Amino acid sequence: MALPETGQSLADRLLAGDRRALARAISLVESDDPRGWELVREVYPHTGHAAIVGLTGAPGAGKSTLIGALTKLRREQGRSVAVLSIDPSSPFTHGALLGDRIRLTDHFLDPGVFIRSMANRGALGGLSEAALQAALLMDAAGREEILLETVGVGQAEVDIIDHADTVVLVLMPGSGDSIQALKAGIMEIPDVIVVNKADHPLTDTMVREIRGVLSLAPQRGGWRVPIVRTEAHLGRGVPELVERLDAHRAFIERQGTLPERRRRNLRSEVLSICAHRLRQRLEERLRDDERFGELLDEVVARRLDPASAAAEVLERFEREGGRSAPVQHAPRQRSADR
């Protein structure tokens, strides 16, 4: 993939920090183009340098506004930033709704900031397989900090812990978020908790609730999860948040747990890709399978339970060595180069 006018490969341009090359590379990955996977394979040895911060929380908590404020401060510190916002998929086009990019317009013209929205494509944890590859491409392109924002999807938000060095949970007073987070087990995830829109009269109540919840959570090897109050739209509390992010980064580097975290994250990513591709192969195998249709009829008639039907399907799949016709990459709407 070389440009006729320069002779440079897309990988070379990406590694040199070319924004258009990065946009093109992400489009290839997002559209499941084999060239995108080849590109990731080529640049992967150049990754692992960016600090990846994951932000998660319920819709309306102000994650995008907070990311805008964080981006502004990081740029004032001279750091390059990439923002990857995982939007709900459009039910019509299956593309990202792009609301987050609209809210980050202040940074569009800054060459030190790269912003991309991506559809979650129904991924239960709020992250799609393509998003993980996009983060690697941003890393390879030399971005020093990657801010990864997930769609607020309730209990499945726990997925983000597998893809960030530091996890930030953003809550909003008066929403019952702290209780919901406790129910979902989300309070065991964050390294930093942000109570945004802290001018709300119920902020103190929420902070007390969070402290109570944290007292029940297992300890993090010496790291005490801080609670930061912010009013992101005014920039208040954001410098303190940056300090906490830096403190956590220094802590995991000092403790030597950053490599351990990344090993765990990469293990989860490998397993996620395996599961996705196995499902593709299984669906291809069963597409015109008569026995599968018979099993489904039995399940619909309530003569066979779903788990027993699945057990037979898997047994046959394993017995036949998972053989199937070559899986074609499913056509997806391609994102235009940005």
C-alpha positions, 0 to 999 in steps of 0.5 A, a space after each residue: 500500500 504505497 502512495 504513487 506520489 511518494 512511494 512511501 508505504 502506508 505503514 511508513 507514513 503511519 509510523 512517521 505520525 501522518 494523520 491521514 495515514 492513521 485515518 486510512 489505517 483505522 478505516 481499513 481495520 474498521 471495514 475488516 479489510 485484510 490489508 488493515 490486519 496486515 498493517 497492524 501486524 507490520 507496525 505492532 513491534 512499534 507499539 507499547 509506548 502510549 499511555 492508554 486511559 479508559 473512561 467509562 460511565 453511564 450516558 450523560 455523565 459528561 465523559 466527552 466534555 471531560 475528555 475535551 478538558 483533559 485533552 486541552 490540559 495534555 496539549 498544554 503540557 506538550 503531549 500528543 493525544 488521540 481520542 477514540 470514542 466508541 459510539 452506539 451503532 446506528 441501527 440503519 448504517 451500523 456506523 458510529 453516531 459521531 456525537 462525541 466528535 461533535 462535542 470535541 470540535 475545539 480540537 479538530 484543527 490541532 495537529 497534536 490531537 487525533 479524534 476518531 469515533 467508532 461504532 461498537 457494533 453491538 459489542 456487549 462490553 462497549 468495545 469492538 474488535 476493531 477499536 482495539 486494533 485502532 488503539 494499537 495504530 494510534 500507539 504506533 503513530 506516536 500518540 503519547 496518550 490515548 483516551 479511550 471512551 466507551 459507550 455507557 452500557 451498564 453492567 457490560 462496561 467492565 470490558 474496559 478494564 482489559 484494554 487500558 493502563 488506567 481506568 477512570 469511572 465517571 459518575 454523575 450526582 443525583 443519578 443513582 450511579 453509585 448504587 448501580 455501579 455497586 450492583 454491577 461490580 463496576 466499583 472493582 474496576 476503576 483506578 480513579 473515580 470522577 464525580 462530574 457535574 460536581 456543582 449538583 447539590 447531591 454531590 456530597 451524598 454521592 461521594 459518601 456513598 462511593 467511599 462506603 462502596 470502596 470500603 467494601 471493595 478489595 484492596 489494590 496492592 497499595 493503591 487507594 482509589 481517589 475520588 475527584 470532583 470535576 465540573 468539566 465544562 468549566 475545567 474545574 477539578 481537571 488539573 487534579 484529575 491529571 495529577 491523579 492519572 499521573 500518580 497512578 501511572 507512576 505507581 504501577 510503573 514503580 510497583 512493576 505492575 504495568 507489564 502485568 496489566 498489559 499481559 493480562 490485557 493482551 491475553 484478553 484481546 487474543 481470546 476475544 479475537 479467537 472467540 470472534 473468529 470461531 463464531 464466524 467459522 461456526 456461523 458459516 458452517 451452520 448456515 445451510 446445515 440441515 441438522 442444525 435446522 432440525 435441532 432449532 425446530 426441536 428447540 422451538 417446539 420445546 422438545 430440546 433445550 438450547 444448551 443441549 442443542 448447543 452441546 451437540 453443535 459444538 460436539 459436531 464442530 469439534 469432531 469435524 475439526 471446525 472445518 468450514 468454507 473459508 470465512 469471507 470478511 463480512 461487508 461493512 460500511 467503510 469509513 471515509 478517510 478523514 
